[in-house]
Amino acid sequence: MVLTGCLLTTFNNVGWGWVSTLVTIVGFIVFIIGLNNFKKELDQPGQSAIRLLFIAAILGLAGAAIAWIPIIGLLSMILLLAAFVIQIIGYVKLKGSETIGKEGASGATLLLVSMIVLVAGGLFGIIPVIGRFAGPLFAIGGLALIVFGWLKVQKGFIGETQIDVQSVSYILAGALMQLGSSAVSGWAASLTSVFGFILFFMGLNGFKNTVDEVGKKAVQVILIAVFIGIGASVVDFIAAVTKPTPSVFEAFAAPAKPTIFDTIASVVFIVAFVVKLIGFIMLKGSEMLGEKGKSGVTLLIVSMGLAVLTSVFIGLLPIGGGIVSGLLSIASLLLVVFGWLKIQEALAEKV
């Protein structure tokens, strides 16, 4: 949940508009819940680090929430800056926790570097013309460091196991990048989606070795959806770079007529989501998951249904401004989070 929350809080740097801010707020909430649970498992230095990260998350949540209010926008910047500084100190302290071992400490180092990269992206982002391209690229780099940093912390914490529980974390991170990119806007979000599909592929390869034969067949179907999704993300990137950057307020207005690239990307994404949905239906038959894991798969099935609707509203039937598609994508994203967390918990119980 810490990985999930930290990942989602970065989307405000990748995309733009009110939906990306809402994704960030959701991320901070999940981040706080995860930190609260993780703190109980750590030694004293680790708990001290988590307390700082908890404070940083509270400040970040407040800063992201009031960013919508123009009059106190400066206060939002101050809160977010304070959150960054405290988070850096927290990661420095986390390196000293023996509970996460050397592997986890190296992950904390990557998290420290991610903070520096995100700050650099923010500085480049204010430069006219250059900032539009450099800022999001730094954000994607910071996002990647966050993913691999927390994955190392997780590996250092749980150690080596016969069941590849960590493969689910790769899948979850990849799925969030795909659906989070549906929630935000711009070419950088499309690139993030490609990265998400790659992580998803890496996780599925590990997950395939964990489940039974029924699960393996389901994973093979889902892998087909991954390659279709990468193609859709490439078309979506082309659609994004051919359109001007919208303002925050334009996200609420009636959307412009979709371009041919928007339509093609939406159709291909729909195909990918439908194939993935079929794979998840097959995955429910895997006895390896147990009842808890199967209930998580049910959430994933529903999330794919919402993802299909999101693509329909974005590229084929754009009504209700960006509000309908934005809310649908966030709902789908949350279902993915709790669906894969249930599956991971079910596998962890077998370790």
N, C-alpha and C positions, 0 to 999 in steps of 0.2 A: 504493500500500500504506500510505503514511503517512496519507492521507485515510481509508482503510478502518479502520486501527487506531485513529486518534483518534476516529472516529465510534463504534466499538464500545465504547470505554472510557467513553463518556458514558451508556450504557444503565443503569448502576448507579444513576444519578440519576433516570432516567425510570421504571423499574419497581422491583419488589422481589422478594425470594426468592433462593434459591441459584442459580437459572439465570441471573439478571441479573448476579450476581457472576461466574459462569463465563464469560458473554459478555464481561464486562469484562476478565477475565484473558486470554482469546483475543485481545481487542483490543490489549492491551499487547504481546503477543508479535508480532502482525502489525505494530504500530507500530514496534517495535524493528527488525524485519527491513527495513521500508521506510526508516527513518532511516539504517540502515547503508548501504543502496544509494544513497540520495539524497545522502549526505555526499560521496561521490566525485565528484559532478558540480558541486559548488559552489566558490566562491572561498573565501579564508581566513576572512573574517567569517561567511560562511554555514556553513562547517565548524565554526567555534567555537560558533555557535548550535546546530547539530545535536548537538554533543557534550553540551551542556547538556540538550537535549531527551531525549537518550539516557539520561543519568543520571536525569532525572525519570521516564522510562518504567520504568527498573529499580526505582526506589523505589516507583512506583505499582503495579507488578506485585507487589512484595513486600507492600505494604500491602493490596492486594485479596486476595492469597492467604491472609494470616493473619487477615483480617477474620472468617473462619469460626470462629476459635478465641476463645471468649468471654473467656478469662483474660487474653489479651494484646491485647484490643480497643483499648486506649489507644495501644499501639505502632502499630497499624494507622493510627489517626487521625493520629499524628505523622508517619509515613512519607508518607501521602497529602497532608498539609499541606506537607511539605517538597517533594514532587513538584510541587505547584501553584506554589510560589514559584519554584523553579528553572525550571519551564516558562515562567512569565511572563518571567523574565530571558532565556531562550532566544529567545522571540518578539521581544523588544526588539532583541536582537542580529541576528536574522534580517532585520529591517527594513533593516539596513545592508548586506545582500548585494547586490552589483551584478548577480549572476548571475540573480536573479529579477526585476530591473527595478522600475519604479514600480508596475506592476500587482501584482507579487508583494509589494511592500512594503505596499500597501494591504490585501492579503490578510492579511499578518502583523498589521496593525492590527486587523482583524476577529477574528483569533485571540486577541489580547490582550483585546479587549472580551469575548470568549466566556468567558475565565477569570474576569473580574469578574462576569459574569452567573451563572456556575456557583457562585461563592462566595456571591453574594447568595441564590441558590436554597438553598444549604446552610444559611444563616443563617435564612431564612424557614422552612425545613423543620423546624426544632426548635421552632417555635411551635405549641402545641397547637391542633388543629382547623384553623386557617388553613394551617398547614404542609403538611397533606395535599394541598391544592389548589395553593398558591402555589409550593411547592418543585418539583414536577414541571413546572409551567408555565415556570419559570425554566430548568429543565433542557432543555426543548424549545427555548427561545430560544437557549440556549448551543449546543445541537446544530446548529441552523440556521446560526449564525455560524461554527461549525467547518467545516461543509460548504462554505459560500461563501468562507470564508477560504482553505482549502486549494485550492479550485478556482481562485482568483485567483493563488495562488502557482504552481500548475501552469501556468496560462495565461502568467504572466510568465516562467516558465522555458522553455516550449516555443515561445512566440511564436505568430504566425499561421501556419497551415498550410492547404493545400488540402483535406486530409482532416480532418474534424472529430473528432480523436481525443478531445477533451475531452468530447464527448457521451457517451462510454462511462463517464466518471467520474460524470456526472449519473445515468446509469442504475444504476451500481454503488451509489452513495450511496442512491438511491431504493429499490433492491432490498434493501439491508441494513436500511433502516428498516422495510420491510414484514416481513421475516423475523425481524429482531431483536425486533420487537414481538410476534411469535408466541412468542418465547422468554421474554419478560418478562411482567409482569402489570399490570393496572390500566387505568384510563381514559386516563392519559397515554400509555401505549403505543399505544392505539388512535388517538389524535390524531397521534402520531408516524407511524403507518402511513399515515394520510391524507396527511401531508406527504411521505412516501416515494413514494406513488403520483404525487403532483404532480411531484416531481423526476424520477421515472421517465418520465413523460409528456414533460417538457421534453427529457430526454436522447434519447428515441426519435425526437422530431421532428428533432433534429440528425442522429442516426444514420441516419435514413431517406434523407437526402440524400447519405450516404456510400456506401451499399451499392448493388448492382445491382438489376435489376427483381425478381429472385427474392427478394432481401432486403427490398425495399420491400413486397412482398405479405406477407411474414412479419411485418414490423413492424406492418402494418395489423391483422393478427390479434391481435398482442400488445397493441395499443392498446385493442382491445375488452376484453381482460382487465383493463386498467388501470381502466376505468370500472366494471366489475363489482367489482373489488377495493375501490374507494372506497366503493361501497354496502355491501360486507361490513364495512369498517372502521367505518362509521357505526353499523351494527347492533351490532358488537362494543363500541363505545363505550357504547351504551345498556345492553348486558349488564353492562359493567364498573361503571357508576355505580349499578347497582341491587344490587350485591353489596358486602359489607364487605371491608375491606382484610385479606388473609391475613397471618399471621406467616411468618417464614422457615421454621419447623418444619412448618407446615401444608402447605408445598409438597411435603413428602415423604409426607404422609399420603394415605389414599384420598380422592380428590376428591369434592366434593358432587355430587349429581345435577345435570347441566346444566340451565339454565333454557331456556325456549323461545327466548330471544334468543341464547343460546350455540349452540343447535342451528341456528337460522337462519343465524347468522354463519358457522358452520363449513361449512354446505352451500354458501353463496354463495362463501366462500373457495375451497372445493374446485372449484367451477365456474371461478373465476378462474384457479386454478393449472392446471387441465386445458386451458383455452383457451390459456394462456401456453405450456404444454408443446407444444401443436399448433403454435403459432407458432415455437417453437425448433426443432422437427423440420423445419419449412419452411425456417428460416434456415440449416440445415446445407447446403442446396442452393446457397447463395450462393458463387460462385467468388471474390468479392472478399475473403473471409476467409482463404483458403488453408488448408492442412492444420492449422496451429497454431490459427487461429481456429475451425475446425470442431471441433477437439478440445476447445476451450473451450465450444462450444455443447453438446457431449455432456455435459460436467459440469453445464451448466444444465438439461438434460433430466432427468438423475438427481436434481438438486436439487428440481425441481418434483414428482417422484414422492415424495420424502421430505416435501415441504411438504404434499402431499395427505394422507399418513399422519398428519402432525402434526395437521392439522385434524380428522381422523377421531378421533384419541385425545382431543383437547380437547373437542369438542362432541358427538360421536356415540357413541364407545366409550371412555369414560374409564377406563382400567385402568392399574395400576402407579403410581398417584399422579401427581405432576407429572414424574416422572423420565423416563418413556418419551417423552412429548411434548417435554420440554425437550431431551433429547439428540438427538432427531430434528431439531428445529428448528435446533440448533447445527450439526449435520452438514450440513443443507441450506444454512445460512448460509455455511459454509466453502466448499462447492462453488460457490456463487454468486460468492464472492470470487475464487477462482482461475479460474472459468469466464470471467468478464468481464475479468479481468486478461490472460488468454490472448488474448481477442479484441482488447483494446486494444493489446497488444504486436504482434499481427499487423497491425493497421492502422498502428501507428507505424512499422513497417518499410517501409511504402509511402510514407511522407512523404519 
